[in-house]
Amino acid sequence: MNLTVEIDRRAWVVQVMGLPVSVHLRGPEVRTDAVAERVERVFAELRELDAVFSTYRPESVLGRLGGAPPGPTATADPLVREVVTLCEEARARTGGWFDTRRLPLPGGGVGFDPSGLVKGWAVQRAARWLADLDGHDRCLNAGGDVLLRTGPGRPSWRVGVEDPDHPERLLDVLELERGAVATSGTARRGAHITDPRSGRPAEAVRSVTVVGPELLWADVYATAAVARGADALDWLATLDGYAALLVDATGRVAATPGWPGGRMLRAA
Amino acid sequence: MRRITLWLLSTVAALVLLFSYKTSTMGPGGESSAIAAGSDGSTGSSWSGTDDGSGTGSAGSPNDSSGGSPDSGGSPGGASGTATGSVAQTRWGPVQVRITVSGGKITDVTAVQVPDGNHRDQEINDYAVPVLRQEAISAQSANIDTVSGATVTSEGYRESLQSALDAAHLK
């Protein structure tokens, strides 16, 4: 029996960055213009960032670079500079398994493509527009990557972790008050994550879901783990503040010791 | 404009998914056919409306062009109009929904075709969309609020559980 008083809830969905991005808010003012305006700013910022970073737009900063490493002209833009710096940090944090320098480009060829990092970074950045909505809980979902926060004394958000082999089913459910959940894998787009060592698509890991405080890093770690393959779970277990659930190519499911879900699975 | 259509059809399909969830809670059969019909947004669906013409064109995955829908510009921000989904065959008969959009947001959802003729069907008609929305969450997904999964593009979204969860709270 649910004794919780029903909290008004509202969702918005927009197609941006080539992804369906949804914002769910719970709270007393979700039907006010003021709140709707904040949500609109979230989407507006995502569109602005996409105009700079999309590798699918020839006129964007990244489109003009066409895979070349960003030089002084590109990094004169502080946002581009920030992303380039974060890409370097991501490479260092993942032992080289997340590497934006030599990736297959949309127009063919191989080159610099920060898209795998920009999505999480952009959503995290745009979500700041909702940061000071007192008394409201928020849950953003950008193409399967989730960023959420609840107010004090409010019910957690329940996040389903999709079964990569049966997208209509869930592997686990997480109850979270704040933080991020990111999933990378081959389920939706095939083997699209490149192993930076071999330059070929990574296929040993079917899906990795990472939970932790920041969407940017949860997403980077999940992608790096898929690229890494066989020993990914051991590496994920070393990450401070982050936990993970992994499905390998044979369908075996395992989690790091800190995994907060109900399955409480352990590496065999 | 094509992207707007795609996005709307996603939502139409999401609602068809909700019907299929209802089906699955009441007995075997019907589920797969409902999903299959709903997923086929390019057939038997229609869209009428306007675009704000900004045409900024979101970046799309190369996969977005599958299913005969070219990946060409169009911001969903200013779209208005209605989209009618394809007819989905469910266990009880054909189901079709219409979505009304204003300023890029869904403002109304109506069932334009629902089965009738016996008591059970009448029950479905009476509760139609609101009840089915609830079913999508409670029956199918352990009362979850959102889903984390491998990157969902606009193509994948229309078949995703997330699209059903979003649709349930758009009003």
Interface residues (C-beta under 8 A of the other chain):
Chain A: R9 R10 A11 W12 V13 V14 Q15 V16 M17 G18 L19 P20 S22 H24 F43 R47 D50 A51 S54 T55 Y56 R57 P106 C139 N141 G143 G144 D145 V146 L148 W157 R158 V159 G160 V161 E162 P164 P167 E168 L170 V173 V181 A182 T183 S184 G185 T186 A187 R188 R189 S207 T209
Chain B: R3 I4 L6 W7 S10 T11 T56 G57 S58 A59 G60 S61 P62 N63 D64 S75 P76 G77 G104 K105 I106 Q140 S141 A142 N143 I144 D145 T146 V147 S148 G149 A150 T151 V152 T153 S154 G156 Y157 E159 S160 L161 Q162 S163 L165 D166 A168 H169 L170 K171
